[in-house]
Amino acid sequence: MRVVLVQPPRKYWPYTSEGDNFLLQQALPALAAPLRDAGHDVHVIDCMPLHIGWASLADELKRLDADVIASGENHALYASEALRFFRMCKEVSPRSKTLAGGGHFTNLSHRYSKAKKDGTAPDIDAICIGEGEETIVDAVDAWSRSTSTAHSVGTDSAHPLAAVDGLAYYDGEKPVRTKTRKLIHDLDLLPMPAYDLLPMHLYGKSRYLFSPGGTTIHHSRGCVSKCSFCAWWTVMADRKYDEDGKAQLSPRWRTKSVERVMEEISELYYRYGKRSYVWVDESWNIDPRFNDQFSDAMIKSGMKTKWFAFMRADCIVRDEKKGILEKMIQAGLSHILIGVERAEDDSLTLLDKRFYTGGVAEAALKIFKEKYPDVFVQATFIVGVKDESPESLQKQVALASKLDIDFPAFHPITPVPGTPIYDEAVAKGWITEEDFDNFDWLSPVLDTKYMTRDEIAVSLYEMNKKFVNNKWLAKGLLSRVPYKRDMYIWFAKVSASVAIDAIKQRVNPLKVEQYQQLVTPEWYDG
């Protein structure tokens, strides 16, 4: 079977653009590898670094004439573009089967596996729910057997995907969800990612961000927690369904071995010249044993790298006490992001982030400030929770000022599918399932008890302006650490662009639809 994996054209989130640093989507090489090992003819089209617009992509899909076309999406923000892609597939390559995956389609599989409003079949033939490497191979194999049987017998009585675990599809009459697929127990059994099928030389070309030669990588999947605003952990969770068909999720965290991770890094380092690594793990530093052994292996390897990771504050405090954190920095840790989220313990509890109460985030960031000042420290704060008021916003500003980190980022809470916040917002009519284009974590989409979304947006602009200014930039430019200087320059450039756009969007202060518009590349439609 000829299988084509596609990352379709998309408009850029303001903080990620081709001029700064477009990075590799991990799903593409991860899914391509087992398909190729299973004997399928696999092609990968990543439109973003190749600058393939919609018209060119249509021509390429016609030329390839694939048996199966697959694409995924984790972000609600890009759902409309993903759906546009599947519509296009049915128009230009109607014989191809279409397969969707990723967090967005996983959490809304019930929505996208039913008939359209006009009663016709959906443009997506099947949806992979959760982890994809085994499911995509089984689905393609099943379609292959179905094609062979149909040709030889001339009939197709049973749905070809009925016996494939982990799928949702429309059977011609109703949505169907197959048996839940178990998570892969040993990640080391997965084949090496098929980086050779991708334009690796086009990723990570930024002068400043994650430079030089940035690329993504991961060692773990899932999380041990279930924060109520976060959908990332849900894709790799243990999944069961109740009598009403609603998913019941339990957090699950797994990691590859240090030996396997070093094998992947060595290939990226020596074969593709990658020196800067962006770990896309939901929580990189869960396991102190992995952290310790990996740091030893990296130091022993002699590879000179710089890397970024999302880290839990409580695990940072733990690893510092164990003497592991210092080794991690010697091994290349140069940039961390910690989700501080809120200044008040009761807000953290309501967000199901109880493990951060008691000032844990403040303690973790103090370690970096006092002992490891060369590391670029970034932190996020969530604003717009239900009880948000001008007074509570000032508490977030006060905490950010006290922490004195390199880049504090304030984001409005966003009810992404898969979260309790989303379920509540839909049930109470605060949002509809047509609002995803605004889910950019920059544009407020919910009112609070005391503030409208317009008031929150104006406050966000003022809050960010307090921290990203000429004084802040001068501090960064005077750093003796080249990586830090580059990051300050990059954040200054992008934040200025975002601020200018925000000002433009408030021409009419009485009505603001969206504060941060996505950026359309010149090649987008071509």
C-alpha positions as CSV (number, residue, x, y, z in Angstrom):
1,M,0.0,0.0,0.0
2,R,1.2,3.5,-0.8
3,V,0.8,5.6,2.4
4,V,1.3,9.4,2.4
5,L,1.8,11.2,5.8
6,V,1.1,14.9,5.5
7,Q,1.6,18.0,7.6
8,P,-0.6,20.3,5.6
9,P,-0.1,24.1,5.2
10,R,-1.0,26.1,8.2
11,K,-0.9,29.7,9.3
12,Y,1.8,30.4,11.9
13,W,1.1,31.0,15.5
14,P,2.8,34.4,16.2
15,Y,5.5,32.8,18.4
16,T,6.5,30.2,15.7
17,S,7.3,31.2,12.2
18,E,9.6,30.1,9.3
19,G,11.7,33.2,9.9
20,D,12.3,32.1,13.5
21,N,12.4,28.4,13.8
22,F,10.0,25.8,12.4
23,L,10.7,22.5,14.1
24,L,10.1,18.8,13.2
25,Q,6.7,17.3,14.1
26,Q,7.7,14.1,16.0
27,A,4.7,12.2,14.8
28,L,5.9,12.2,11.2
29,P,9.1,10.1,11.5
30,A,7.6,8.1,14.4
31,L,4.6,6.9,12.3
32,A,6.6,6.5,9.0
33,A,9.0,4.0,10.5
34,P,6.6,1.2,11.5
35,L,4.7,1.6,8.3
36,R,7.9,1.2,6.3
37,D,9.0,-1.8,8.4
38,A,5.6,-3.4,7.6
39,G,6.4,-3.2,3.9
40,H,4.4,-0.3,2.9
41,D,5.5,2.4,0.4
42,V,5.7,5.5,2.7
43,H,6.0,9.1,1.6
44,V,6.1,12.1,4.0
45,I,5.1,15.6,3.0
46,D,5.8,18.3,5.6
47,C,4.4,21.4,3.8
48,M,5.8,23.9,6.3
49,P,9.6,23.7,5.8
50,L,9.1,22.8,2.1
51,H,6.8,25.8,1.5
52,I,4.2,23.7,-0.2
53,G,0.9,25.6,-0.4
54,W,-2.6,24.3,-0.8
55,A,-2.6,24.3,-4.6
56,S,0.8,22.6,-4.8
57,L,-0.2,20.0,-2.2
58,A,-3.3,19.1,-4.3
59,D,-1.1,18.5,-7.3
60,E,1.3,16.3,-5.3
61,L,-1.5,14.2,-3.9
62,K,-2.9,13.7,-7.4
63,R,0.6,12.6,-8.5
64,L,1.2,10.2,-5.7
65,D,-2.3,8.6,-6.0
66,A,-2.0,7.1,-2.5
67,D,-4.0,4.2,-1.1
68,V,-4.0,5.9,2.4
69,I,-3.5,9.5,3.3
70,A,-2.9,10.3,7.0
71,S,-2.6,13.5,8.9
72,G,-2.9,14.5,12.6
73,E,-3.6,17.6,14.7
74,N,-3.0,18.2,18.4
75,H,-4.2,21.8,18.4
76,A,-7.8,23.0,18.3
77,L,-6.5,26.2,16.7
78,Y,-5.6,24.4,13.5
79,A,-8.7,22.2,13.3
80,S,-10.2,24.1,10.5
81,E,-7.1,23.7,8.4
82,A,-6.9,20.0,9.1
83,L,-10.6,19.6,8.1
84,R,-9.8,21.6,4.9
85,F,-7.1,19.1,4.2
86,F,-9.3,16.0,4.4
87,R,-11.9,17.7,2.2
88,M,-9.2,18.3,-0.3
89,C,-8.1,14.7,-0.2
90,K,-11.6,13.5,-1.1
91,E,-11.7,16.0,-4.0
92,V,-8.3,15.3,-5.6
93,S,-7.7,11.7,-4.6
94,P,-11.2,10.2,-4.0
95,R,-10.0,6.6,-4.0
96,S,-7.7,7.2,-1.1
97,K,-8.6,6.3,2.4
98,T,-8.2,9.1,4.9
99,L,-6.9,8.6,8.5
100,A,-6.8,11.3,11.2
101,G,-4.9,11.2,14.5
102,G,-3.5,13.4,17.2
103,G,-4.9,14.9,20.3
104,H,-7.6,17.0,18.8
105,F,-9.2,14.2,16.8
106,T,-8.6,11.7,19.6
107,N,-10.6,13.9,22.1
108,L,-13.4,14.7,19.5
109,S,-13.5,11.4,17.7
110,H,-17.2,11.2,18.3
111,R,-17.7,14.4,16.5
112,Y,-15.6,13.7,13.4
113,S,-16.8,10.1,12.9
114,K,-20.4,10.8,12.1
115,A,-22.3,11.8,9.0
116,K,-22.1,15.4,7.7
117,K,-25.1,17.7,8.1
118,D,-26.3,16.7,4.6
119,G,-26.2,13.0,5.6
120,T,-23.1,12.1,3.5
121,A,-20.1,10.3,4.9
122,P,-17.4,12.3,6.6
123,D,-14.2,13.2,4.8
124,I,-12.3,11.3,7.4
125,D,-12.6,7.5,6.9
126,A,-11.1,6.6,10.3
127,I,-9.6,8.3,13.4
128,C,-6.8,6.9,15.4
129,I,-7.5,7.3,19.1
130,G,-4.4,7.9,21.2
131,E,-1.0,6.4,20.5
132,G,-0.6,5.8,16.8
133,E,2.3,3.5,15.8
134,E,0.6,0.2,16.1
135,T,-2.9,1.4,15.1
136,I,-1.8,3.0,11.8
137,V,-0.1,-0.1,10.7
138,D,-3.1,-2.3,11.6
139,A,-5.5,0.0,9.8
140,V,-3.4,0.2,6.6
141,D,-3.0,-3.6,6.7
142,A,-6.8,-4.1,7.2
143,W,-7.5,-1.8,4.2
144,S,-5.0,-3.7,2.2
145,R,-6.6,-7.0,2.9
146,S,-10.0,-5.6,2.2
147,T,-8.9,-4.3,-1.2
148,S,-7.5,-7.7,-2.1
149,T,-10.6,-9.6,-0.9
150,A,-12.9,-7.2,-2.7
151,H,-11.0,-7.7,-6.0
152,S,-11.0,-11.5,-5.6
153,V,-14.5,-12.1,-4.3
154,G,-16.3,-9.0,-5.5
155,T,-18.0,-8.2,-2.1
156,D,-17.2,-6.4,1.1
157,S,-19.6,-7.6,3.7
158,A,-17.9,-6.6,7.0
159,H,-16.3,-3.3,7.7
160,P,-12.6,-3.8,7.1
161,L,-11.6,-1.9,10.3
162,A,-14.0,-3.6,12.7
163,A,-11.2,-5.8,14.2
164,V,-8.6,-3.0,14.5
165,D,-8.3,-1.7,18.1
166,G,-8.1,2.1,18.8
167,L,-10.2,3.5,15.9
168,A,-13.4,5.5,15.4
169,Y,-15.2,5.5,12.0
170,Y,-18.5,6.0,10.3
171,D,-19.9,2.7,9.1
172,G,-22.5,4.1,6.7
173,E,-25.2,4.4,9.3
174,K,-23.6,5.4,12.6
175,P,-20.3,6.3,14.3
176,V,-18.4,3.2,15.5
177,R,-15.6,3.0,18.1
178,T,-13.6,-0.2,18.2
179,K,-12.0,-1.8,21.2
180,T,-9.6,0.4,23.1
181,R,-6.0,-0.1,22.2
182,K,-3.6,-0.8,25.0
183,L,-0.6,1.6,25.3
184,I,2.7,0.3,24.1
185,H,4.5,-1.0,27.2
186,D,8.1,-0.9,26.0
187,L,8.9,2.2,23.9
188,D,12.3,0.8,23.1
189,L,10.5,-1.8,20.8
190,L,9.5,1.0,18.5
191,P,11.6,1.4,15.3
192,M,14.0,4.3,15.1
193,P,12.2,7.4,13.7
194,A,12.4,7.6,9.9
195,Y,14.2,10.9,9.8
196,D,15.6,10.1,6.4
197,L,12.1,10.6,4.9
198,L,12.0,14.2,6.0
199,P,13.9,17.4,4.9
200,M,16.0,17.4,8.1
201,H,18.3,20.2,6.7
202,L,15.3,22.6,6.7
203,Y,14.5,22.3,10.4
204,G,16.0,24.5,13.0
205,K,17.5,27.2,10.8
206,S,16.9,30.1,13.2
207,R,19.7,32.5,14.0
208,Y,18.4,32.9,17.5
209,L,15.8,30.4,18.7
210,F,17.1,26.9,19.7
211,S,20.2,27.6,17.7
212,P,22.2,26.1,16.1
213,G,20.4,23.3,14.2
214,G,17.4,22.8,16.4
215,T,15.2,19.7,16.3
216,T,12.6,18.1,18.4
217,I,13.0,14.8,20.3
218,H,11.2,13.0,23.2
219,H,12.1,10.3,25.7
220,S,8.8,10.0,27.5
221,R,5.1,10.0,26.8
222,G,2.2,11.1,29.0
223,C,2.2,12.5,32.4
224,V,1.6,11.4,36.0
225,S,-0.9,14.3,36.7
226,K,-4.1,15.4,35.1
227,C,-4.3,19.2,35.3
228,S,-7.8,20.3,34.4
229,F,-6.7,22.9,31.8
230,C,-4.3,20.5,30.0
231,A,-5.2,18.1,27.2
232,W,-1.6,16.9,26.5
233,W,-1.7,14.1,29.0
234,T,-5.0,12.8,27.7
235,V,-3.7,11.4,24.4
236,M,-1.3,9.0,26.1
237,A,-3.6,8.2,29.1
238,D,-5.1,4.8,29.9
239,R,-8.6,5.1,28.4
240,K,-11.8,3.4,29.3
241,Y,-15.4,4.2,28.4
242,D,-18.5,4.3,30.6
243,E,-22.0,3.1,29.6
244,D,-22.7,6.5,28.0
245,G,-19.6,6.2,25.8
246,K,-17.7,9.0,27.6
247,A,-14.0,8.4,28.0
248,Q,-12.6,7.9,31.5
249,L,-8.9,8.7,31.6
250,S,-6.1,7.9,34.0
251,P,-2.7,9.5,33.7
252,R,0.1,7.2,32.5
253,W,3.8,8.0,32.0
254,R,6.4,5.9,30.2
255,T,9.9,6.5,29.1
256,K,12.4,5.0,26.6
257,S,15.7,3.7,28.1
258,V,18.7,5.9,28.3
259,E,20.5,3.6,25.8
260,R,17.7,4.1,23.2
261,V,17.5,7.8,23.7
262,M,21.3,8.1,23.2
263,E,21.0,6.1,20.0
264,E,18.5,8.7,18.7
265,I,20.5,11.7,19.8
266,S,23.7,10.2,18.2
267,E,21.9,9.9,14.8
268,L,20.5,13.4,15.0
269,Y,23.9,14.8,16.1
270,Y,26.3,13.0,13.7
271,R,24.1,12.3,10.7
272,Y,22.0,15.4,10.6
273,G,24.2,17.9,12.4
274,K,21.7,18.8,15.1
275,R,23.1,20.5,18.2
276,S,20.1,22.1,19.8
277,Y,17.3,19.8,21.1
278,V,13.7,20.7,22.0
279,W,12.3,18.0,24.2
280,V,8.5,17.9,23.6
281,D,7.8,15.6,26.6
282,E,4.9,16.9,28.7
283,S,7.1,16.6,31.8
284,W,10.7,15.8,31.0
285,N,12.1,15.2,34.5
286,I,9.6,12.8,36.1
287,D,12.1,10.0,36.8
288,P,15.2,10.9,38.8
289,R,16.9,7.7,37.7
290,F,16.5,8.5,34.0
291,N,17.6,12.1,34.6
292,D,20.8,10.9,36.4
293,Q,21.7,8.2,34.0
294,F,21.0,10.3,30.9
295,S,23.1,13.1,32.2
296,D,26.0,10.8,32.8
297,A,25.7,9.3,29.3
298,M,25.6,12.7,27.6
299,I,28.6,13.9,29.5
300,K,30.5,10.7,28.7
301,S,29.6,11.0,25.0
302,G,31.4,14.2,24.5
303,M,28.5,15.6,22.3
304,K,28.2,19.3,22.8
305,T,24.6,20.2,22.9
306,K,22.1,22.7,24.2
307,W,18.6,21.6,25.1
308,F,15.2,22.9,26.2
309,A,12.7,21.0,28.2
310,F,9.3,21.4,30.0
311,M,10.0,20.6,33.6
312,R,8.1,20.1,36.8
313,A,9.1,22.4,39.6
314,D,8.7,19.7,42.4
315,C,11.0,17.4,40.4
316,I,13.6,20.2,40.0
317,V,13.7,20.7,43.8
318,R,14.0,16.9,44.3
319,D,16.8,16.5,41.7
320,E,18.8,19.4,43.2
321,K,18.7,17.7,46.6
322,K,20.0,14.5,45.0
323,G,22.8,16.2,43.1
324,I,21.3,15.4,39.7
325,L,20.3,18.9,38.5
326,E,23.9,20.1,38.3
327,K,24.8,17.1,36.1
328,M,21.8,17.8,33.8
329,I,23.2,21.3,33.2
330,Q,26.6,19.9,32.5
331,A,24.9,17.6,30.0
332,G,23.5,20.5,28.0
333,L,20.4,21.8,29.8
334,S,20.3,25.4,28.7
335,H,16.6,26.4,28.8
336,I,13.6,25.4,30.9
337,L,10.0,26.2,30.9
338,I,8.0,25.7,34.1
339,G,4.2,26.1,34.3
340,V,3.9,28.3,37.5
341,E,0.3,29.0,36.4
342,R,-1.1,30.8,39.5
343,A,0.0,32.7,42.5
344,E,-2.8,31.4,44.8
345,D,-2.8,27.9,46.2
346,D,-6.6,27.7,45.9
347,S,-6.4,28.4,42.2
348,L,-3.8,25.7,41.7
349,T,-6.1,23.3,43.6
350,L,-9.0,24.2,41.4
351,L,-6.9,23.6,38.3
352,D,-6.0,20.1,39.7
353,K,-2.3,21.2,40.2
354,R,-2.1,20.6,43.9
355,F,1.5,19.4,43.6
356,Y,2.5,23.0,43.0
357,T,1.0,24.4,46.2
358,G,3.2,25.7,49.0
359,G,5.5,27.7,46.9
360,V,7.2,24.8,45.1
361,A,7.6,26.7,41.8
362,E,9.1,29.6,43.6
363,A,11.6,27.3,45.3
364,A,12.6,25.7,42.0
365,L,13.1,29.0,40.2
366,K,15.2,30.3,43.1
367,I,17.6,27.4,42.6
368,F,18.3,28.4,39.0
369,K,18.6,32.1,39.9
370,E,21.1,31.5,42.7
371,K,23.0,28.5,41.5
372,Y,22.5,28.1,37.7
373,P,22.1,31.6,36.3
374,D,23.4,30.6,32.9
375,V,20.1,28.6,32.2
376,F,17.4,30.6,30.4
377,V,14.3,30.3,32.6
378,Q,10.8,30.7,31.2
379,A,7.6,30.4,33.1
380,T,3.9,30.5,32.1
381,F,1.0,32.0,34.1
382,I,-2.7,31.3,33.4
383,V,-5.1,34.2,33.6
384,G,-8.8,34.3,33.2
385,V,-9.9,31.6,35.6
386,K,-13.5,31.8,36.7
387,D,-12.9,34.0,39.7
388,E,-10.3,36.3,37.9
389,S,-10.5,40.0,38.8
390,P,-8.2,43.0,38.3
391,E,-7.0,42.4,41.9
392,S,-6.2,38.7,41.3
393,L,-4.4,39.6,38.0
394,Q,-2.1,41.9,40.0
395,K,-1.2,38.9,42.2
396,Q,0.1,37.1,39.1
397,V,2.1,40.2,38.2
398,A,3.5,40.5,41.7
399,L,4.6,36.8,41.7
400,A,6.3,37.1,38.3
401,S,8.1,40.2,39.5
402,K,9.3,38.4,42.6
403,L,10.5,35.4,40.6
404,D,12.6,37.6,38.4
405,I,12.9,35.1,35.6
406,D,14.1,35.6,32.0
407,F,10.7,35.4,30.3
408,P,7.3,35.3,32.1
409,A,4.4,34.6,29.7
410,F,0.8,35.2,30.6
411,H,-1.8,33.2,28.7
412,P,-5.6,33.2,28.9
413,I,-7.1,29.9,30.0
414,T,-8.4,28.1,26.9
415,P,-11.0,25.3,27.0
416,V,-9.4,22.9,24.6
417,P,-11.2,19.6,23.9
418,G,-10.3,16.8,26.2
419,T,-10.3,19.0,29.4
420,P,-13.0,19.4,32.1
421,I,-12.9,23.1,31.3
422,Y,-14.0,22.4,27.7
423,D,-16.8,20.1,28.8
424,E,-18.1,22.7,31.2
425,A,-17.8,25.6,28.7
426,V,-19.8,23.7,26.0
427,A,-22.4,22.4,28.5
428,K,-23.1,25.9,29.7
429,G,-23.0,27.5,26.3
430,W,-19.9,29.7,26.9
431,I,-18.4,28.4,23.6
432,T,-19.5,26.2,20.7
433,E,-17.6,23.6,18.7
434,E,-17.2,26.2,16.0
435,D,-14.9,28.5,18.0
436,F,-11.6,26.7,17.6
437,D,-10.0,29.3,15.3
438,N,-9.7,31.6,18.4
439,F,-8.0,28.9,20.6
440,D,-4.5,30.4,20.3
441,W,-3.7,30.8,24.0
442,L,-3.3,34.5,23.3
443,S,-6.9,35.5,22.7
444,P,-9.3,35.2,25.7
445,V,-12.3,33.2,24.8
446,L,-14.1,33.1,28.2
447,D,-15.5,35.8,30.5
448,T,-14.9,35.5,34.2
449,K,-17.2,36.5,37.0
450,Y,-15.7,39.9,37.2
451,M,-14.2,40.6,33.8
452,T,-15.1,40.3,30.2
453,R,-12.8,38.7,27.7
454,D,-12.1,42.1,26.2
455,E,-11.0,43.4,29.6
456,I,-8.8,40.4,30.1
457,A,-7.2,40.9,26.7
458,V,-6.3,44.6,27.5
459,S,-4.9,43.5,30.9
460,L,-2.8,40.8,29.2
461,Y,-1.3,43.4,26.9
462,E,-0.4,45.6,29.9
463,M,0.9,42.7,32.0
464,N,3.3,41.5,29.2
465,K,4.5,45.1,28.6
466,K,5.6,45.4,32.2
467,F,8.2,42.6,31.7
468,V,9.2,42.8,28.0
469,N,10.7,46.3,27.6
470,N,13.9,48.1,26.9
471,K,15.2,47.6,30.4
472,W,14.5,43.8,30.2
473,L,16.2,43.6,26.8
474,A,19.3,45.5,28.0
475,K,19.6,43.0,30.9
476,G,19.6,40.1,28.4
477,L,22.0,41.7,26.0
478,L,24.5,42.2,28.7
479,S,24.5,38.5,29.6
480,R,27.8,36.7,29.2
481,V,26.0,33.6,28.0
482,P,25.5,33.6,24.2
483,Y,22.5,31.4,24.4
484,K,20.8,33.8,26.8
485,R,21.6,36.8,24.6
486,D,20.1,35.1,21.6
487,M,16.9,34.2,23.4
488,Y,16.4,37.7,24.7
489,I,16.8,39.1,21.1
490,W,14.3,36.5,19.8
491,F,11.7,37.1,22.4
492,A,12.1,40.9,22.0
493,K,11.5,40.6,18.3
494,V,8.5,38.4,18.4
495,S,6.9,40.1,21.4
496,A,7.2,43.4,19.6
497,S,5.5,42.0,16.6
498,V,2.7,40.5,18.7
499,A,2.2,43.7,20.6
500,I,1.9,45.7,17.4
501,D,-0.7,43.3,16.1
502,A,-2.6,43.5,19.4
503,I,-2.7,47.3,19.1
504,K,-4.0,47.0,15.5
505,Q,-6.7,44.6,16.6
506,R,-8.0,47.2,19.2
507,V,-8.9,49.8,16.6
508,N,-12.5,49.4,17.9
509,P,-12.1,48.9,21.7
510,L,-15.8,48.2,22.0
511,K,-15.7,45.0,20.1
512,V,-12.6,42.7,19.8
513,E,-13.1,39.4,18.0
514,Q,-9.5,38.1,18.3
515,Y,-6.4,39.8,19.6
516,Q,-3.6,37.8,18.0
517,Q,-4.2,36.8,14.4
518,L,-2.3,33.9,12.9
519,V,0.3,34.8,10.3
520,T,-0.3,33.7,6.7
521,P,2.9,32.7,4.9
522,E,3.4,34.1,1.4
523,W,3.4,30.6,-0.1
524,Y,0.2,29.4,1.8
525,D,-2.2,29.3,-1.1
526,G,0.3,28.5,-3.9
